[in-house]
Amino acid sequence: MTRHRSPSSVTVLGECVADTFADPGRSGLGELALRALPGGGPANTAVALARLGTPTRFLGRFSNDVFGTLFRDRLSASGVDLTGSVSAPEPSTLAVADLDETGQATYTFYADSAADWQWTADELAATQQDDAVCLHTGSLALVRQPGAGHIEERLATAREHVTVSVDPNVRPLLVPPSAYQERLPRWCALADILRLSEDDLALLFPGAGLEEACDTWHAAGARLVVITLGGRGALASLDGHRVTVPTPAIDIVDTVGAGDSFTAGLLHRLAALGHLGGRLDRLSLEEVADACSFATHVAAMTCSVPGSNPPRAEHLATSFLSVERRFTKSASTPTLVTQPSPNRAHARAVP
């Protein structure tokens, strides 16, 4: 595939996961049929970005097994550039869901020594030539060794010329939250944008309020912190100035991939507004509200269909696609908190 060359392209670095479910209709006595769907937080974000129209490059390590082919096909079909990705001898990461009578899932992961975590310094060095304005990563690839340390080094190098975005996407069944907690200050020091869910917050910072968490992560280095709140929308904090946005009303089928789609919507909108490529120096709180409103719309559309199947640009409301769309105050607009928090003085000064 031809490599994208665009001033607003985004590179995503991370894992793919095969989400497998029992298929009772094809199972029989003494056998269990499984249905496998391509997933993984970073891969989902790359797919959503490309479908929205942002030129997107995905850096992953694809196993040579059948799941690796499934991952490649999904990303390519969505228009994602796979230049720089690695063909790997290790197996793919699998997540097997066991559904109870209410439809709730319990997952078993098969991830030890999987291809996704085996990045080497030489492999990542070969991907350095990049025209992107943003490098996004997170989830398991940023915390599982031996590759995690090499990815952090890539972030440190990349932030000299691109905006860095991180989504911790905590997975306690595979990695204890303490491992994320230990590395999170380092990620904040490298990241311009930190996006996480309220569930992530509960695991990373037990007992902390939203604003306390935002101030802590600002002080560690992240300029823009966005916490998604499920059906209650999202809270964004730009250097301690807050804005909350609601979630659009929609009939929910499931929430698989909603957070990944939100991240894609946020980055797509910030790129369209011309704010990616540096330290977000010119970004205003009104534009943060605009980007988050767009992101909640993308996430809501993902929740309206089964699985992680984010919308394409042509399926979104025209008002959310126009680069000229701007934040205006009205009864239905996001709520702005224009004064800095009491701990604002502890936030990092951005050059």
C-alpha positions as CSV (number, residue, x, y, z in Angstrom):
1,M,0.0,0.0,0.0
2,T,1.2,3.5,-0.8
3,R,2.4,5.4,2.2
4,H,0.3,8.5,3.0
5,R,2.0,11.8,2.8
6,S,-0.2,14.4,4.4
7,P,0.4,17.3,6.9
8,S,-2.4,15.9,9.0
9,S,-1.6,12.2,9.1
10,V,-1.5,10.2,12.3
11,T,0.6,7.2,13.2
12,V,-0.8,4.6,15.6
13,L,1.6,2.2,17.4
14,G,0.3,-0.8,19.3
15,E,-1.4,-4.2,19.3
16,C,-4.1,-6.2,17.5
17,V,-6.2,-8.7,19.5
18,A,-8.5,-11.5,18.2
19,D,-11.7,-11.3,20.2
20,T,-13.3,-14.8,20.0
21,F,-16.7,-15.8,21.1
22,A,-18.5,-19.2,21.2
23,D,-20.8,-19.8,18.3
24,P,-23.5,-22.1,19.6
25,G,-25.2,-22.4,16.2
26,R,-22.1,-24.0,14.7
27,S,-21.1,-26.0,17.8
28,G,-22.0,-29.6,18.3
29,L,-21.5,-32.5,20.7
30,G,-17.8,-32.7,21.6
31,E,-16.8,-29.6,19.7
32,L,-16.9,-25.8,20.2
33,A,-17.0,-23.4,17.3
34,L,-15.6,-20.0,17.9
35,R,-16.2,-16.7,16.0
36,A,-13.1,-14.4,15.9
37,L,-13.4,-10.7,15.3
38,P,-10.3,-8.4,14.9
39,G,-9.8,-6.0,17.7
40,G,-7.2,-4.4,20.0
41,G,-7.4,-0.8,21.2
42,P,-4.7,0.7,19.0
43,A,-5.8,-1.2,15.9
44,N,-9.4,-0.1,16.6
45,T,-8.3,3.6,16.9
46,A,-6.4,3.3,13.6
47,V,-9.4,1.9,11.8
48,A,-11.7,4.6,13.1
49,L,-9.2,7.4,12.2
50,A,-8.9,6.1,8.6
51,R,-12.6,5.7,8.2
52,L,-13.1,9.3,9.3
53,G,-10.7,10.4,6.6
54,T,-7.5,11.0,8.5
55,P,-4.5,9.5,6.7
56,T,-3.4,6.8,9.2
57,R,-0.4,4.6,9.5
58,F,-0.4,1.6,11.8
59,L,2.8,0.2,13.3
60,G,2.1,-3.3,14.5
61,R,3.8,-6.7,14.7
62,F,1.6,-9.1,12.8
63,S,1.9,-12.8,13.4
64,N,2.2,-15.1,10.4
65,D,-0.8,-17.1,11.7
66,V,-4.4,-16.9,10.5
67,F,-5.2,-14.1,12.9
68,G,-2.4,-11.9,11.6
69,T,-4.0,-12.1,8.2
70,L,-7.3,-11.2,9.7
71,F,-5.8,-8.1,11.3
72,R,-4.0,-7.0,8.2
73,D,-7.1,-7.4,6.0
74,R,-9.3,-5.3,8.4
75,L,-6.8,-2.5,8.6
76,S,-6.1,-2.4,4.9
77,A,-9.8,-2.5,4.0
78,S,-10.4,0.6,6.2
79,G,-7.6,2.4,4.3
80,V,-4.9,2.2,7.0
81,D,-1.3,2.3,5.8
82,L,0.7,-0.7,7.1
83,T,4.1,0.5,5.9
84,G,6.6,-0.2,8.7
85,S,4.6,-3.0,10.3
86,V,6.5,-6.2,11.0
87,S,5.7,-9.8,10.0
88,A,6.5,-11.8,13.1
89,P,7.0,-15.5,13.9
90,E,5.3,-15.3,17.3
91,P,1.6,-16.0,17.8
92,S,-1.2,-13.5,17.8
93,T,-2.9,-12.3,21.0
94,L,-6.3,-13.9,21.7
95,A,-9.1,-13.0,24.0
96,V,-11.8,-15.6,24.5
97,A,-15.2,-14.5,25.9
98,D,-17.4,-16.7,28.0
99,L,-20.9,-15.3,28.1
100,D,-23.3,-16.0,30.9
101,E,-27.1,-16.2,30.7
102,T,-27.4,-12.4,31.0
103,G,-24.9,-11.8,28.2
104,Q,-22.1,-10.6,30.4
105,A,-18.7,-11.7,29.3
106,T,-15.7,-13.1,31.3
107,Y,-12.5,-13.1,29.3
108,T,-9.6,-15.4,29.2
109,F,-6.5,-14.0,27.5
110,Y,-3.8,-15.8,25.6
111,A,-1.0,-13.3,25.3
112,D,2.2,-14.6,26.7
113,S,5.1,-14.2,24.2
114,A,2.7,-12.9,21.6
115,A,4.0,-11.0,18.6
116,D,2.6,-7.6,19.8
117,W,5.0,-7.2,22.7
118,Q,8.2,-8.2,21.0
119,W,9.3,-4.9,19.4
120,T,13.0,-4.4,19.2
121,A,15.0,-1.2,19.1
122,D,16.1,-2.0,15.5
123,E,12.5,-2.6,14.3
124,L,11.3,0.7,15.7
125,A,14.3,2.5,14.4
126,A,13.3,1.4,10.9
127,T,10.0,3.2,11.3
128,Q,11.4,6.6,12.2
129,Q,10.9,8.2,8.8
130,D,7.4,9.5,9.2
131,D,5.4,12.4,7.9
132,A,2.8,12.2,10.7
133,V,1.8,15.2,12.9
134,C,0.8,12.8,15.8
135,L,1.9,9.5,17.3
136,H,-0.7,7.7,19.3
137,T,-0.1,4.6,21.4
138,G,-1.1,2.9,24.6
139,S,-2.8,-0.1,25.9
140,L,-0.9,-3.4,26.4
141,A,1.9,-2.6,24.0
142,L,3.0,0.3,26.1
143,V,3.2,-1.8,29.3
144,R,4.2,-5.4,28.4
145,Q,7.9,-6.1,28.1
146,P,10.2,-6.5,26.3
147,G,8.7,-4.1,23.7
148,A,7.3,-1.5,26.1
149,G,10.6,0.2,26.9
150,H,11.5,0.5,23.2
151,I,8.1,2.1,22.5
152,E,8.7,4.7,25.3
153,E,12.1,5.5,23.7
154,R,10.3,6.0,20.4
155,L,7.9,8.4,22.0
156,A,10.7,10.4,23.5
157,T,12.3,10.8,20.1
158,A,9.1,11.4,18.2
159,R,7.8,14.2,20.5
160,E,10.6,16.4,19.1
161,H,8.5,16.9,16.0
162,V,5.0,15.5,16.6
163,T,2.1,15.6,19.1
164,V,2.1,12.5,21.4
165,S,-1.2,10.9,22.4
166,V,-1.5,8.1,25.0
167,D,-4.5,5.9,26.0
168,P,-3.5,3.6,29.0
169,N,-6.5,1.3,28.3
170,V,-5.9,-0.6,31.5
171,R,-6.4,-4.4,31.3
172,P,-6.1,-5.8,34.8
173,L,-6.6,-9.4,33.7
174,L,-3.3,-9.3,31.9
175,V,-1.3,-6.6,33.7
176,P,-1.7,-5.6,37.3
177,P,-2.8,-1.9,37.7
178,S,0.4,-1.3,39.7
179,A,2.4,-1.7,36.5
180,Y,0.4,1.1,34.9
181,Q,0.6,3.2,38.0
182,E,4.4,2.9,38.0
183,R,4.8,3.9,34.4
184,L,2.0,6.5,34.1
185,P,4.2,9.5,35.3
186,R,6.7,8.7,32.6
187,W,3.9,8.5,29.9
188,C,2.5,11.9,31.1
189,A,6.0,13.4,30.7
190,L,6.1,12.2,27.1
191,A,2.5,12.9,26.2
192,D,0.6,16.0,25.1
193,I,-2.7,14.2,25.2
194,L,-3.8,11.6,27.8
195,R,-7.2,10.0,27.1
196,L,-8.6,7.4,29.5
197,S,-11.9,6.1,30.7
198,E,-13.5,6.5,34.1
199,D,-12.9,2.8,34.7
200,D,-9.2,3.4,34.0
201,L,-9.2,6.2,36.5
202,A,-10.7,3.9,39.2
203,L,-7.8,1.5,38.6
204,L,-5.0,4.0,38.2
205,F,-6.0,6.5,40.9
206,P,-8.4,4.7,43.4
207,G,-10.6,7.2,45.3
208,A,-9.5,10.3,43.4
209,G,-11.9,12.7,41.9
210,L,-11.9,13.7,38.3
211,E,-10.3,17.1,38.9
212,E,-7.7,15.8,41.3
213,A,-6.6,13.2,38.7
214,C,-6.5,15.8,36.0
215,D,-4.3,18.1,38.1
216,T,-2.0,15.3,39.0
217,W,-1.5,14.3,35.4
218,H,-1.0,17.9,34.3
219,A,1.7,18.3,36.9
220,A,3.4,15.2,35.5
221,G,3.4,16.7,32.0
222,A,0.2,16.0,30.0
223,R,-1.2,19.2,28.7
224,L,-4.7,17.9,27.6
225,V,-6.4,15.2,29.8
226,V,-9.7,13.8,28.6
227,I,-11.7,11.3,30.7
228,T,-14.6,9.6,29.1
229,L,-17.6,9.0,31.4
230,G,-19.7,6.5,29.5
231,G,-23.3,7.7,29.0
232,R,-22.4,10.9,30.9
233,G,-20.1,12.3,28.2
234,A,-16.6,13.4,28.8
235,L,-14.5,15.8,30.9
236,A,-11.6,17.5,29.3
237,S,-8.9,19.5,31.1
238,L,-6.5,21.8,29.2
239,D,-3.8,23.0,31.7
240,G,-6.4,22.9,34.4
241,H,-9.3,24.7,32.5
242,R,-12.2,22.2,32.3
243,V,-15.0,21.5,29.9
244,T,-17.6,18.8,30.0
245,V,-19.6,17.5,26.9
246,P,-22.6,15.3,26.8
247,T,-23.1,12.0,25.0
248,P,-25.6,12.1,22.1
249,A,-28.8,10.2,22.6
250,I,-28.6,6.9,20.7
251,D,-29.9,3.3,20.9
252,I,-26.9,1.3,22.2
253,V,-26.3,-2.2,20.9
254,D,-22.9,-2.6,22.7
255,T,-20.0,-0.5,23.8
256,V,-17.2,-2.5,22.2
257,G,-14.6,-0.1,20.8
258,A,-16.4,3.0,22.0
259,G,-13.3,4.4,23.8
260,D,-11.1,3.7,20.9
261,S,-13.5,5.5,18.5
262,F,-13.7,8.4,20.9
263,T,-9.9,8.7,20.8
264,A,-10.0,8.6,17.0
265,G,-12.6,11.3,16.8
266,L,-10.7,13.5,19.1
267,L,-7.4,13.2,17.2
268,H,-9.2,13.5,13.8
269,R,-10.9,16.7,14.9
270,L,-7.8,18.3,16.4
271,A,-5.9,17.4,13.2
272,A,-8.7,19.0,11.1
273,L,-8.5,22.2,13.2
274,G,-4.7,22.3,12.7
275,H,-3.6,21.7,16.2
276,L,-1.5,18.5,15.9
277,G,2.2,18.6,15.2
278,G,3.5,20.2,18.4
279,R,2.7,21.0,22.0
280,L,-0.9,22.2,21.4
281,D,0.2,25.8,22.0
282,R,-2.6,27.5,20.1
283,L,-5.4,25.1,21.3
284,S,-8.3,26.9,23.1
285,L,-10.8,25.4,25.5
286,E,-13.6,26.1,23.0
287,E,-11.8,24.0,20.4
288,V,-11.3,21.2,23.0
289,A,-15.1,21.3,23.5
290,D,-15.6,21.1,19.8
291,A,-13.2,18.2,19.4
292,C,-14.7,16.3,22.3
293,S,-18.2,16.8,21.0
294,F,-17.2,15.3,17.7
295,A,-15.5,12.4,19.5
296,T,-18.6,11.6,21.5
297,H,-20.6,11.5,18.3
298,V,-18.2,9.1,16.7
299,A,-18.2,6.9,19.9
300,A,-22.0,6.9,20.0
301,M,-22.3,5.8,16.4
302,T,-19.9,2.9,17.2
303,C,-22.2,1.9,20.1
304,S,-25.2,1.8,17.7
305,V,-23.9,-1.3,15.9
306,P,-22.5,-4.6,17.1
307,G,-18.7,-4.9,17.9
308,S,-16.0,-2.4,17.2
309,N,-17.3,-1.1,13.8
310,P,-16.7,2.6,13.8
311,P,-18.5,4.9,11.3
312,R,-17.1,6.2,8.1
313,A,-17.1,9.9,7.5
314,E,-20.1,9.8,5.1
315,H,-22.3,8.3,7.8
316,L,-21.8,11.1,10.3
317,A,-23.9,14.2,10.6
318,T,-22.7,17.0,8.3
319,S,-22.4,19.5,11.2
320,F,-19.8,17.3,12.9
321,L,-17.6,17.0,9.7
322,S,-17.2,20.7,8.8
323,V,-13.9,22.1,9.8
324,E,-15.6,25.5,10.1
325,R,-17.8,24.2,12.9
326,R,-17.0,26.2,16.1
327,F,-18.1,26.1,19.7
328,T,-20.9,28.5,20.5
329,K,-22.6,29.1,23.9
330,S,-26.3,28.0,24.1
331,A,-28.4,25.9,26.4
332,S,-27.3,22.7,24.7
333,T,-23.6,23.4,24.5
334,P,-20.8,21.9,26.7
335,T,-20.2,23.4,30.1
336,L,-17.1,25.5,30.4
337,V,-15.1,26.1,33.5
338,T,-12.9,29.0,32.4
339,Q,-11.0,29.6,35.6
340,P,-8.0,27.4,36.4
341,S,-8.2,24.9,39.2
342,P,-6.6,25.7,42.5
343,N,-3.7,23.5,41.6
344,R,-3.1,25.2,38.2
345,A,0.3,26.5,39.4
346,H,1.6,23.0,39.5
347,A,0.8,22.2,35.8
348,R,3.7,22.0,33.4
349,A,4.6,25.2,31.6
350,V,4.4,24.4,27.9
351,P,7.0,26.1,25.7
